[in-house]
Amino acid sequence: MKVSSTDKFDQSQSQDVKQWLGFLQVGQKIGLGYGLAVVVAVFGTTAGFLIGDSHHKEALEKEESYLNAYTLVNNLQNKALLIRLDLLELPTILDDPELLKKQYVSLLTHKREFKEIWLKFKSKFQDTKEEETIIANNISIQQFLKTYDQFPINYIQQVEQLIKSLELSEIQATNIKTTKAELDKFNNAPLSIKIEDFARESLSLSQEMYEGYEKAEAEFAVAQKLRFQIFLASAIFSFISAILLATLTSRAISRPLKSVTNVALKVTENNNFELLAPVTSQDEIGTLANSFNQMIQRVKTLLLEKEQRAEELQQINEKLKTTQKQMIAQEKLASLGSLTAGIAHEIRNPLNFVNNFAQLSVELTEELLLEIKEQIEQLEPEVAESITDTIDILQTNVSKIEHHGKRAEKIVANMLLHARSSEQQNWEKPNLNELLDETVNLAYHGMRAKDTSFKVNFDTDYDESINEITVVPQDISRAFINIISNACYAVQQKQQQLDTKFAPVIKIRTKNLGEKIEIRIRDNGLGMTPEVRDRIFEHFFTTKPTGEGTGLGLSLTYEIITQQHQGTLEVESQPGDYAEFIITLPCQNNLSHS
């Protein structure tokens, strides 16, 4: 039999490999064997991951695309229906200014959100991008875009024109009937009815996207399972290869290797990095044991550094969150102050006319009543009685206009006070105890002016070690008066409920804390529920009856103490038992030098 030159070359190469392996030491052979095992493991695992990840990534992208499309279409349908419902509800609440205002704000919000979502929808699926080709080429989406290409924008423009023409934010009682007719006409127009078709088709499209999402989710689960199977198969293959190679080693080197392995297992299972592998030889296994011990120490050091770094990052994160909250709060307060000042200035001028003419009308009705009384005997009894009743009603109405006008004027004054600039602050160093004592008298006499029967026992305990403190006296006094006045009101209400069974007491304490001063103002009044306590410093929030509170007192107090004076203001309360305001102020305020 003739042997080809190719077979001779293969046999020669095989003999060369065998001879080369024969010159290797046992440790070198073991290293070569484990090297081959590692190569097989890495190659098999890498190949498995590449194949599995390809299907996994494709399925995941498809799932995310359908989920994003479903969310976007669903939001589009919801906002369209909300605008439609807002417009349908407007005619029914035109005679309720408060509800109309809320509905008007809601309509503007839903209109804006609907427009933003529609533009986002068009940009996502009309201008096809590579990462969106799975969904963007969907026939239903393209048909939907073709059908309603310009409709949402046209509808929004029509709604905006309607809002502008009807002036819903300042509707008058005389225009309600006309406005309602215009709204009904708009709601029954084909353009408005078409929004329902838009929402209906959006729902169908949303359902189709959700079905696609469910299919993609199922494909994703299959891809995950496939990736795991490939990885498991490669791991099993690598493990078997390692076992076969390990059987070729001698018993002499297997024992120290087993010791190192046992230590490694204990370290990984128990996370005990205090363990060290025994070094019983100076060969490759001994070198491996030394390297392993060094690695254990390095891992231990890295874990300690990681824990320390994690703690530092947590502290930094907390500081960032706190700073972010402070910046947001400052921005909101600045915006609110500007808005409040603008509104208050706009309201003040027409309000002055209302108050002035109301006061003149009160005087005129009194003069008219006096003149009628002189001529009343000359008229028929029924006519005289009718005229007298009419004038009384007119006098009552004008008095109410004057009363509520003054209340509105008070609110405007508080709003301007609330929004005033902090540039005109006069920082001084008064005696805090004396200043607090003066505000107690002012608050008490102010309450007595409203109710002469009101009495309360002020239990004061001032820390005499308190020296001068840097404050704006006018502003900090206003803050104290607001809190003490609320305490007087709380004990007054409880006294009215319990009559003689209740003894009202307001405790006022000052304490020197070194660099800070603590003031505690506690009353044994009605207390506050947790819901009221959480909202007590909100602007315009009040628990007092209409006409008795503006809701700006405590919000202004909070800003004076926390922002202007860099202090803190906390409140503790038990419903039906007590309420206590705890104030801390720095003795030296950095803002006083700016």
C-alpha positions in Angstrom: 0.0 0.0 0.0 1.4 3.3 -1.0 1.6 6.1 1.6 1.0 9.6 0.4 3.3 12.5 1.2 0.5 14.2 3.2 0.1 11.1 5.5 3.9 11.1 6.1 3.8 14.7 7.1 1.0 14.2 9.6 2.8 11.2 11.2 6.0 13.3 11.4 4.1 16.1 13.1 2.5 13.7 15.6 5.9 12.2 16.6 7.3 15.7 17.1 4.5 16.6 19.5 4.9 13.4 21.5 8.6 14.0 21.8 8.0 17.6 23.0 5.5 16.4 25.6 8.0 13.8 26.8 10.5 16.5 27.9 8.0 18.4 30.0 8.0 18.0 33.8 4.9 16.9 35.7 4.1 20.4 36.8 4.4 21.7 33.3 2.1 19.0 31.9 -0.4 19.8 34.6 -0.1 23.5 33.7 -0.6 22.7 30.1 -3.6 20.5 30.8 -5.3 23.1 33.0 -4.4 25.7 30.4 -6.2 23.7 27.8 -9.1 23.3 30.2 -9.2 27.0 30.7 -9.1 27.7 27.0 -11.9 25.2 26.4 -13.9 26.8 29.3 -13.4 30.3 28.2 -14.0 29.5 24.5 -17.1 27.5 25.3 -18.5 30.0 27.7 -17.7 32.9 25.5 -19.3 31.2 22.5 -22.3 30.3 24.6 -22.7 33.9 25.8 -22.2 35.4 22.4 -24.9 33.1 20.8 -27.2 33.4 23.8 -26.7 37.1 24.2 -27.5 37.7 20.5 -31.0 36.2 20.9 -31.3 37.6 24.4 -30.5 41.2 23.2 -32.8 41.0 20.2 -35.7 39.7 22.3 -35.0 42.3 25.0 -34.9 45.1 22.4 -38.2 43.9 20.9 -39.8 43.6 24.3 -38.7 47.1 25.3 -39.8 48.6 22.0 -43.3 47.2 22.3 -43.5 48.2 26.0 -42.4 51.7 25.2 -44.9 51.9 22.3 -47.7 50.6 24.5 -47.0 53.1 27.2 -46.8 56.0 24.8 -50.0 55.1 22.9 -51.8 54.4 26.2 -50.7 57.8 27.6 -51.8 59.4 24.3 -55.3 57.9 24.6 -55.6 58.9 28.3 -54.7 62.5 27.7 -57.1 62.8 24.7 -60.0 61.4 26.9 -59.1 63.7 29.8 -59.2 66.8 27.5 -62.6 65.7 26.2 -63.9 65.1 29.7 -62.6 68.5 30.9 -64.4 70.3 28.1 -67.7 68.3 28.7 -67.6 69.1 32.4 -66.9 72.9 31.9 -70.6 73.9 31.1 -71.9 72.2 34.2 -69.6 74.2 36.6 -69.6 77.7 35.1 -71.5 79.0 38.1 -69.0 77.6 40.6 -65.8 79.8 40.3 -63.7 77.5 42.5 -64.5 74.4 40.6 -64.2 76.3 37.3 -60.7 77.4 38.3 -59.6 73.9 39.1 -61.1 72.5 35.9 -59.5 75.3 33.9 -56.1 74.5 35.3 -56.7 70.8 34.7 -57.7 71.5 31.1 -54.5 73.5 30.4 -52.4 70.8 32.0 -54.0 68.0 30.0 -53.8 70.0 26.8 -50.1 70.7 27.3 -49.3 67.0 28.1 -51.4 65.7 25.2 -49.5 68.0 22.8 -46.1 66.9 24.2 -47.0 63.2 24.0 -48.3 63.5 20.4 -45.1 65.3 19.3 -43.0 62.6 21.0 -45.1 59.9 19.3 -44.6 61.4 15.9 -40.9 61.9 16.3 -40.5 58.4 17.6 -42.4 56.6 14.8 -42.6 59.0 11.9 -38.9 59.7 11.7 -37.7 56.0 11.7 -34.5 55.4 13.6 -32.4 52.2 13.5 -33.3 51.2 17.1 -37.0 51.6 16.5 -37.4 49.8 13.1 -39.2 46.9 14.9 -42.1 49.1 15.9 -41.9 52.1 13.6 -42.6 50.0 10.5 -45.7 48.6 12.1 -48.6 49.0 9.6 -51.1 50.0 12.3 -48.9 52.7 13.6 -48.2 54.1 10.1 -51.9 54.0 9.3 -52.7 55.8 12.6 -50.1 58.4 11.8 -51.5 58.9 8.3 -55.1 59.2 9.5 -54.4 61.6 12.4 -51.3 63.4 11.1 -52.4 67.0 11.7 -55.6 66.3 13.7 -54.2 66.5 17.3 -52.4 69.8 16.6 -55.5 71.3 14.9 -57.6 70.1 17.8 -55.3 71.7 20.4 -55.2 74.9 18.5 -59.0 75.0 18.4 -59.2 74.4 22.2 -56.6 77.2 22.8 -58.7 79.5 20.6 -61.8 78.6 22.5 -60.2 79.2 25.9 -58.8 82.5 24.7 -62.1 83.7 23.3 -64.2 82.7 26.3 -61.7 84.0 28.9 -62.5 81.1 31.2 -60.0 82.3 33.8 -62.1 85.6 34.4 -65.6 84.6 33.4 -68.4 86.9 34.6 -71.8 85.8 35.9 -73.5 87.6 33.1 -71.5 85.6 30.5 -72.3 82.1 31.9 -75.2 81.4 29.5 -73.3 82.6 26.4 -70.2 80.7 27.5 -72.1 77.5 28.1 -73.7 77.8 24.6 -70.2 78.2 23.0 -68.8 75.3 25.0 -71.8 73.0 24.0 -71.4 74.1 20.4 -67.6 73.3 20.5 -68.2 69.9 22.3 -70.8 68.8 19.6 -68.6 70.0 16.7 -67.2 67.2 14.4 -63.7 68.1 15.4 -64.5 67.5 19.1 -66.4 64.2 18.3 -63.4 63.1 16.2 -61.2 63.1 19.4 -63.3 60.1 20.6 -62.5 58.3 17.4 -58.9 59.2 18.0 -59.0 57.8 21.5 -60.9 54.6 20.3 -58.3 53.9 17.7 -55.5 54.7 20.2 -57.0 52.0 22.4 -57.0 49.5 19.6 -53.4 50.4 18.8 -52.5 50.2 22.5 -54.0 46.6 22.6 -52.0 45.6 19.5 -48.8 47.0 21.1 -49.5 45.1 24.3 -50.1 41.8 22.4 -46.7 42.4 20.6 -45.2 43.0 24.1 -46.5 39.7 25.4 -45.1 37.9 22.4 -41.8 39.6 22.8 -41.8 38.7 26.5 -42.4 35.1 25.6 -39.5 35.2 23.1 -37.4 36.9 25.8 -38.1 34.0 28.2 -37.1 31.5 25.5 -33.9 33.4 24.8 -33.0 33.5 28.5 -33.6 29.7 28.8 -31.5 29.1 25.7 -28.6 31.3 27.0 -28.7 29.4 30.3 -28.7 26.0 28.5 -25.7 27.0 26.3 -23.8 28.3 29.3 -24.6 25.2 31.3 -23.5 22.9 28.5 -20.2 24.7 28.1 -19.6 24.7 31.9 -20.3 21.0 32.1 -18.0 20.3 29.2 -15.2 22.4 30.8 -15.8 20.6 34.1 -15.5 17.1 32.6 -12.3 18.2 30.7 -10.8 19.4 34.0 -11.7 16.1 35.7 -10.1 14.1 33.0 -6.9 16.2 33.1 -6.8 16.0 36.9 -6.7 12.2 36.9 -3.4 12.4 35.2 -1.7 14.1 38.1 0.2 12.2 40.8 -1.0 11.6 44.4 2.0 13.4 45.7 0.8 16.8 44.3 -2.9 16.2 44.7 -2.9 16.5 48.5 -1.4 20.0 48.8 -3.6 21.0 45.9 -6.7 19.7 47.7 -5.7 21.7 50.8 -5.6 24.9 48.8 -8.9 24.0 47.2 -10.6 23.4 50.6 -9.4 26.7 51.8 -10.7 28.4 48.7 -14.1 26.8 49.1 -14.3 27.9 52.7 -13.4 31.4 51.8 -16.0 31.7 49.0 -18.7 29.9 51.0 -18.3 31.7 54.3 -16.7 34.9 53.1 -14.0 34.3 55.7 -10.9 36.1 54.4 -8.9 35.4 57.5 -8.2 31.8 56.3 -4.8 31.0 54.6 -3.8 28.0 52.5 -1.0 25.9 54.0 2.3 26.0 52.1 3.8 22.5 52.3 6.2 22.5 49.3 8.3 24.8 47.2 7.1 23.5 43.8 4.3 24.9 41.6 1.6 24.0 44.2 3.6 25.9 46.8 3.8 28.9 44.5 0.1 28.6 43.9 -0.6 28.6 47.6 1.5 31.7 48.2 -0.2 33.5 45.3 -3.6 32.4 46.6 -2.8 33.7 50.1 -1.7 37.0 48.6 -4.9 37.2 46.6 -7.0 36.5 49.8 -5.2 39.4 51.5 -5.7 41.7 48.5 -9.4 40.8 48.3 -9.8 41.5 52.0 -8.1 44.9 51.6 -10.3 45.7 48.5 -13.5 44.7 50.4 -12.6 47.0 53.3 -11.8 49.8 50.9 -15.1 49.1 49.1 -17.1 49.3 52.3 -15.4 52.6 53.3 -16.0 54.0 49.8 -19.6 52.9 49.9 -20.1 54.7 53.2 -18.5 57.8 51.8 -20.6 57.6 48.7 -23.8 57.2 50.8 -22.9 60.3 52.8 -22.2 62.2 49.6 -25.5 61.0 48.2 -27.4 62.1 51.2 -25.7 65.5 51.0 -26.6 65.8 47.4 -30.2 64.9 48.1 -30.4 67.5 50.8 -28.8 70.1 48.6 -31.2 69.3 45.8 -34.2 69.6 48.1 -33.0 72.9 49.3 -32.4 74.2 45.8 -35.8 73.1 44.7 -37.5 74.6 47.7 -35.6 77.9 47.2 -36.6 78.0 43.6 -40.3 77.3 44.4 -40.3 80.0 47.1 -38.7 82.5 44.8 -41.3 81.8 42.0 -44.1 81.9 44.5 -42.9 85.2 45.9 -42.8 86.8 42.5 -46.2 85.4 41.5 -47.7 86.5 44.8 -46.4 90.1 44.5 -47.7 90.4 40.9 -51.1 89.1 41.7 -51.4 91.2 44.9 -50.5 94.4 43.0 -53.0 93.7 40.2 -55.7 93.0 42.8 -55.0 96.0 45.0 -56.2 98.8 42.7 -59.7 97.4 41.8 -60.0 96.3 45.4 -59.5 99.8 46.7 -62.3 101.0 44.4 -64.6 98.3 45.8 -63.8 99.2 49.4 -64.1 102.9 48.9 -67.5 102.7 47.1 -68.7 100.1 49.5 -68.0 102.5 52.4 -69.7 105.4 50.6 -72.7 103.1 49.9 -73.0 102.3 53.6 -73.1 106.0 54.5 -75.6 106.7 51.7 -77.9 103.9 52.8 -77.8 105.3 56.3 -78.6 108.8 55.1 -81.4 107.4 52.8 -82.9 105.5 55.8 -82.9 108.7 57.9 -84.7 110.7 55.2 -87.2 107.9 54.5 -88.1 107.7 58.2 -89.0 111.5 58.2 -91.4 110.8 55.2 -92.6 107.4 56.3 -95.8 108.6 57.9 -97.0 110.2 54.6 -96.9 106.8 52.8 -99.2 103.9 52.9 -98.2 101.3 55.5 -97.6 98.5 53.0 -95.5 100.8 50.8 -93.6 102.2 53.7 -92.8 98.7 55.0 -91.7 97.5 51.6 -89.4 100.5 51.2 -88.0 100.1 54.7 -87.3 96.3 54.1 -85.6 97.0 50.8 -83.3 99.6 52.3 -82.5 97.3 55.2 -81.6 94.5 52.7 -79.5 97.0 50.6 -77.8 98.2 53.8 -77.0 94.6 54.8 -75.7 93.7 51.3 -73.4 96.8 51.2 -72.1 96.1 54.7 -71.2 92.5 53.6 -69.4 93.9 50.5 -67.5 96.3 52.8 -66.7 93.4 55.3 -65.5 91.0 52.7 -63.6 93.7 50.8 -61.6 94.5 53.9 -60.9 90.8 54.4 -59.7 90.7 50.8 -57.5 93.8 51.4 -56.0 92.0 54.4 -55.2 89.0 52.3 -53.5 91.2 49.7 -51.5 93.0 52.4 -50.3 89.6 53.7 -49.4 88.4 50.3 -47.3 91.5 49.6 -45.7 91.1 53.0 -45.1 87.5 52.2 -43.4 88.3 48.8 -41.4 91.4 49.9 -37.7 91.6 49.0 -35.2 90.7 51.6 -32.8 93.5 50.5 -34.2 95.9 53.1 -33.4 93.9 56.2 -32.2 95.8 59.2 -30.2 93.3 61.3 -29.9 94.3 65.0 -28.9 92.7 68.3 -31.9 93.0 70.7 -32.5 91.2 74.0 -34.4 88.2 72.8 -36.3 87.7 76.1 -37.5 91.2 76.1 -38.5 91.1 72.5 -40.4 87.8 73.1 -42.1 89.3 76.1 -43.3 92.3 74.0 -44.7 90.0 71.4 -46.6 88.1 74.0 -48.3 91.2 75.1 -49.1 92.3 71.6 -50.6 88.9 70.7 -52.7 88.8 73.9 -54.1 92.3 73.5 -54.8 91.7 69.9 -56.9 88.6 70.9 -58.6 90.6 73.6 -59.5 93.3 71.1 -61.5 90.6 69.2 -62.9 88.9 72.3 -63.0 90.9 75.6 -63.9 87.8 77.5 -60.8 85.9 76.5 -58.3 85.1 79.2 -55.2 82.9 79.3 -52.4 82.2 81.7 -48.9 82.8 80.2 -46.4 80.5 81.9 -43.0 82.0 80.9 -39.5 80.8 81.8 -36.8 82.9 80.1 -33.1 81.8 80.3 -31.3 84.9 81.7 -27.9 83.7 80.2 -29.1 84.5 76.7 -27.3 87.6 75.6 -27.7 89.5 72.3 -28.8 87.6 69.2 -28.5 88.9 65.6 -32.0 89.1 64.1 -34.3 91.4 62.1 -36.5 92.5 65.0 -39.6 93.4 63.0 -39.6 90.1 61.1 -38.8 87.8 64.0 -41.4 89.6 66.1 -44.0 89.0 63.4 -43.1 85.3 63.4 -43.5 85.1 67.2 -46.8 86.9 67.1 -48.2 84.6 64.4 -47.3 81.5 66.5 -48.6 83.0 69.8 -51.8 84.3 68.2 -52.5 80.8 66.8 -51.9 79.4 70.3 -54.4 81.9 71.8 -56.9 80.9 69.1 -56.5 77.2 69.9 -57.1 77.6 73.6 -60.0 80.0 73.0 -61.7 77.4 70.8 -61.2 74.7 73.4 -62.4 77.0 76.1 -65.6 77.6 74.1 -66.2 73.8 73.8 -65.5 72.9 77.5 -66.7 76.2 79.1 -65.6 76.5 82.7 -64.0 73.1 82.9 -60.9 74.2 81.0 -58.1 76.5 82.2 -56.1 77.8 79.1 -52.3 77.9 79.5 -49.6 79.0 77.1 -46.0 78.0 78.1 -43.1 80.0 76.7 -39.5 78.8 77.3 -36.1 80.1 76.1 -32.9 78.1 76.5 -29.3 79.0 75.7 -27.7 76.1 73.6 -24.3 77.9 73.1 -24.2 78.9 69.5 -28.0 78.6 69.2 -31.1 79.7 71.1 -34.1 77.5 71.5 -37.6 78.9 72.0 -40.6 76.6 72.8 -44.2 77.9 72.6 -46.7 75.3 73.9 -50.5 75.6 74.3 -53.0 73.2 75.9 -55.6 73.9 73.2 -57.2 71.6 70.6 -53.9 70.3 69.1 -53.5 69.1 65.5 -54.1 65.9 63.6 -51.1 64.4 61.7 -52.7 65.5 58.5 -53.0 69.1 59.6 -49.5 69.1 61.1 -48.0 67.9 57.8 -49.6 70.8 56.0 -49.4 73.6 58.6 -46.7 75.5 56.8 -48.2 75.4 53.3 -49.2 78.7 51.7 -52.9 79.5 52.1 -53.6 76.5 54.2 -55.8 77.3 57.3 -58.1 75.5 59.6 -59.9 78.7 60.7 -63.4 79.5 59.4 -63.8 81.8 56.4 -63.0 85.3 57.3 -60.8 84.5 60.3 -57.6 83.3 58.6 -55.7 83.9 55.3 -53.4 80.8 55.5 -50.3 83.0 55.1 -49.3 83.5 58.7 -47.4 80.3 59.5 -46.0 80.0 56.0 -44.5 83.5 56.4 -43.3 82.5 59.9 -41.6 79.4 58.5 -39.7 81.4 55.8 -38.7 84.1 58.3 -37.2 81.6 60.7 -35.7 79.0 58.4 -34.6 81.0 55.4 -34.1 84.6 56.6 -32.6 83.7 60.0 -31.2 80.3 59.0 -32.9 78.6 61.9 -35.3 75.7 62.3 -39.1 75.4 63.1 -40.7 72.2 64.2 -44.1 71.4 65.6 -45.2 68.6 67.9 -48.9 68.0 68.7 -51.4 65.6 70.2 -55.0 66.1 69.0 -57.2 67.4 71.8 -54.2 67.8 74.2 -51.5 70.2 73.1 -49.5 71.8 70.3 -45.8 72.9 70.7 -43.7 75.0 68.3 -39.9 74.5 68.7 -37.7 77.3 67.3 -33.9 77.3 67.1 -32.1 80.5 66.0 -28.3 80.9 65.5 -26.8 83.6 67.8 -24.8 85.0 64.9 -26.4 85.0 61.4 -24.1 84.9 58.4 -26.7 86.6 56.3 -26.5 89.7 58.5 -23.0 90.5 57.0 -23.9 90.0 53.4 
